[in-house]
Amino acid sequence: MGVDAKTQSPETRLKPLMLRGLDGDARAHAELLSEVSRFLRAYFGRRLGRGQSDCEDLVQEAVLAIHLKRFTYDRAQPFTPWVYAVARYKMIDYLRRSGRRTHIPLDDAGDLFAEESAEEGAVRRDLNTLLSRLPDHQRRLIEDVKITGFTIEEAAAQRGVTAVSLRVMLHRSLKWLGEQVRDED
């Protein structure tokens, strides 16, 4: 069973692209820059606001810096903190140029690779809150089948039950969640 790229962590997905790019794979390098651009766009957008035209300029500056400074990356180290450092410095440079004074904390390195938009983040939090109301085995079942993308057969085999039993459990869990949402409305 192959791992879907969407379910991989950014580090797991991006570091191999960086390493292949450093080894001369132009296609991998282009894919890396494209992927990183999406994260940078969301990262800068959250900090500057949706109406900021400077966001795209910052994305381009950061992507260019990643491209030009890629040989400074230490292959033995995680990749995503390196990208975060580039993005953070580009943001600080932008704030200095614009005359704004603000504090950018060091402890939000994960923000760069967080959900792509505030709306997606809110949906994820709401979903996590809703799923947390379920018993652990029901929550994991829904996550495996509906979020991670396991087939009914894969999830059933993982739990040691038949596909029919798993479908019944999944149906009951989703029905209960649906009732919870309706009750809140």
C-alpha positions as CSV (number, residue, x, y, z in Angstrom):
1,M,0.0,0.0,0.0
2,G,1.6,3.3,-1.1
3,V,1.5,6.4,1.0
4,D,-0.5,9.3,-0.4
5,A,1.6,12.4,-0.7
6,K,-1.2,14.5,1.0
7,T,-1.0,12.4,4.1
8,Q,2.8,12.7,4.4
9,S,4.3,15.3,6.6
10,P,5.9,18.2,4.8
11,E,9.3,17.1,6.0
12,T,8.8,13.6,4.6
13,R,7.6,14.9,1.3
14,L,10.0,17.9,0.8
15,K,13.4,16.7,2.1
16,P,13.7,14.0,-0.6
17,L,12.9,16.5,-3.3
18,M,15.6,18.8,-1.9
19,L,18.1,16.1,-1.8
20,R,17.3,14.9,-5.3
21,G,17.5,18.6,-6.5
22,L,20.9,19.0,-4.8
23,D,22.0,15.8,-6.7
24,G,21.1,17.5,-10.0
25,D,17.5,16.4,-10.5
26,A,16.0,19.5,-12.1
27,R,12.4,18.1,-12.1
28,A,12.6,17.4,-8.3
29,H,14.0,20.9,-7.7
30,A,11.2,22.5,-9.6
31,E,8.6,20.4,-7.8
32,L,10.2,21.4,-4.5
33,L,10.0,25.1,-5.2
34,S,6.4,24.7,-6.3
35,E,5.5,22.9,-3.2
36,V,7.3,25.3,-0.9
37,S,5.7,28.2,-2.7
38,R,2.3,27.0,-1.5
39,F,3.4,26.9,2.1
40,L,5.1,30.3,1.8
41,R,2.1,31.9,0.3
42,A,-0.1,30.7,3.2
43,Y,2.5,31.6,5.8
44,F,3.1,35.2,4.5
45,G,-0.6,35.6,3.8
46,R,-1.5,34.8,7.4
47,R,0.9,37.4,8.6
48,L,0.2,40.2,6.1
49,G,-3.5,39.7,5.6
50,R,-5.3,38.7,2.5
51,G,-5.2,42.1,0.8
52,Q,-1.4,42.4,0.9
53,S,0.1,42.6,-2.6
54,D,3.5,42.3,-1.0
55,C,2.7,38.6,-0.1
56,E,3.6,37.4,-3.6
57,D,6.8,39.5,-3.7
58,L,7.8,37.8,-0.4
59,V,7.0,34.4,-1.8
60,Q,9.2,35.1,-4.8
61,E,12.0,36.5,-2.7
62,A,12.0,33.4,-0.4
63,V,11.8,31.0,-3.3
64,L,14.7,32.7,-4.9
65,A,16.7,32.6,-1.7
66,I,15.9,28.9,-1.3
67,H,17.1,28.3,-4.9
68,L,20.3,30.4,-4.6
69,K,21.2,29.3,-1.1
70,R,20.3,25.6,-1.5
71,F,23.9,24.5,-1.3
72,T,24.1,25.9,2.2
73,Y,21.5,23.3,3.4
74,D,23.1,20.5,5.5
75,R,21.8,17.2,4.2
76,A,22.0,15.7,7.7
77,Q,19.5,18.2,9.1
78,P,15.7,18.4,8.8
79,F,14.7,20.4,5.8
80,T,11.6,22.3,7.0
81,P,13.3,24.3,9.8
82,W,15.8,25.5,7.2
83,V,13.0,26.7,5.0
84,Y,11.3,28.3,8.0
85,A,14.5,30.2,8.8
86,V,14.6,31.6,5.2
87,A,11.0,32.6,5.3
88,R,11.4,34.2,8.7
89,Y,14.4,36.3,7.6
90,K,12.5,37.4,4.5
91,M,9.6,38.5,6.6
92,I,11.9,40.4,9.0
93,D,13.6,42.1,6.0
94,Y,10.2,43.0,4.6
95,L,9.1,44.5,8.0
96,R,12.3,46.5,8.2
97,R,11.9,47.9,4.7
98,S,8.3,48.9,5.4
99,G,9.3,50.5,8.6
100,R,7.0,48.3,10.7
101,R,8.2,47.1,14.1
102,T,6.9,43.8,15.2
103,H,8.0,40.7,17.1
104,I,8.2,37.4,15.2
105,P,8.6,34.6,17.7
106,L,11.0,31.8,17.2
107,D,8.7,29.2,18.5
108,D,6.3,29.3,15.6
109,A,8.5,27.4,13.1
110,G,5.6,24.9,12.5
111,D,3.4,27.8,11.3
112,L,5.1,27.7,7.9
113,F,3.9,24.1,7.3
114,A,0.6,24.5,9.0
115,E,-2.7,24.3,7.2
116,E,-2.7,26.3,4.0
117,S,-5.4,28.8,5.0
118,A,-7.1,30.1,8.1
119,E,-10.3,28.5,6.8
120,E,-8.7,25.1,6.5
121,G,-7.2,25.5,10.0
122,A,-10.6,26.3,11.4
123,V,-12.2,23.3,9.7
124,R,-9.4,21.1,11.0
125,R,-9.9,22.3,14.5
126,D,-13.7,21.9,14.3
127,L,-13.3,18.4,13.0
128,N,-10.8,17.5,15.7
129,T,-13.1,18.9,18.3
130,L,-16.0,16.9,16.9
131,L,-14.0,13.7,16.6
132,S,-12.7,14.0,20.1
133,R,-16.2,13.4,21.4
134,L,-16.1,9.8,20.0
135,P,-14.6,6.9,21.8
136,D,-11.0,6.3,20.6
137,H,-11.7,3.3,18.4
138,Q,-14.5,5.1,16.6
139,R,-12.5,8.2,16.1
140,R,-9.5,6.2,14.7
141,L,-11.9,4.4,12.4
142,I,-13.3,7.6,10.9
143,E,-9.8,9.1,10.6
144,D,-8.4,6.0,8.8
145,V,-11.2,5.7,6.3
146,K,-12.5,9.2,5.8
147,I,-9.4,11.3,6.4
148,T,-6.3,9.1,5.7
149,G,-8.0,7.3,2.9
150,F,-7.7,3.6,3.8
151,T,-10.1,1.4,2.0
152,I,-12.8,-0.4,4.0
153,E,-10.9,-3.6,3.4
154,E,-7.5,-2.2,4.6
155,A,-9.1,-0.7,7.8
156,A,-10.9,-4.0,8.5
157,A,-7.8,-6.0,8.1
158,Q,-5.9,-3.6,10.4
159,R,-8.6,-4.1,13.1
160,G,-9.1,-7.9,12.5
161,V,-12.8,-7.6,11.6
162,T,-14.7,-8.2,8.5
163,A,-15.4,-5.5,5.9
164,V,-19.1,-5.8,6.6
165,S,-18.6,-5.3,10.4
166,L,-16.4,-2.3,9.7
167,R,-19.0,-0.7,7.4
168,V,-21.6,-1.1,10.2
169,M,-19.2,0.5,12.8
170,L,-18.3,3.3,10.4
171,H,-22.0,4.0,9.5
172,R,-23.0,4.1,13.2
173,S,-20.1,6.4,14.1
174,L,-20.9,8.8,11.2
175,K,-24.6,8.8,12.1
176,W,-23.8,9.7,15.7
177,L,-21.5,12.5,14.5
178,G,-24.2,13.8,12.1
179,E,-26.7,13.9,15.0
180,Q,-24.2,15.9,17.1
181,V,-23.8,18.5,14.4
182,R,-27.6,18.7,13.9
183,D,-28.1,19.2,17.6
184,E,-25.6,22.1,17.7
185,D,-27.4,23.8,14.8
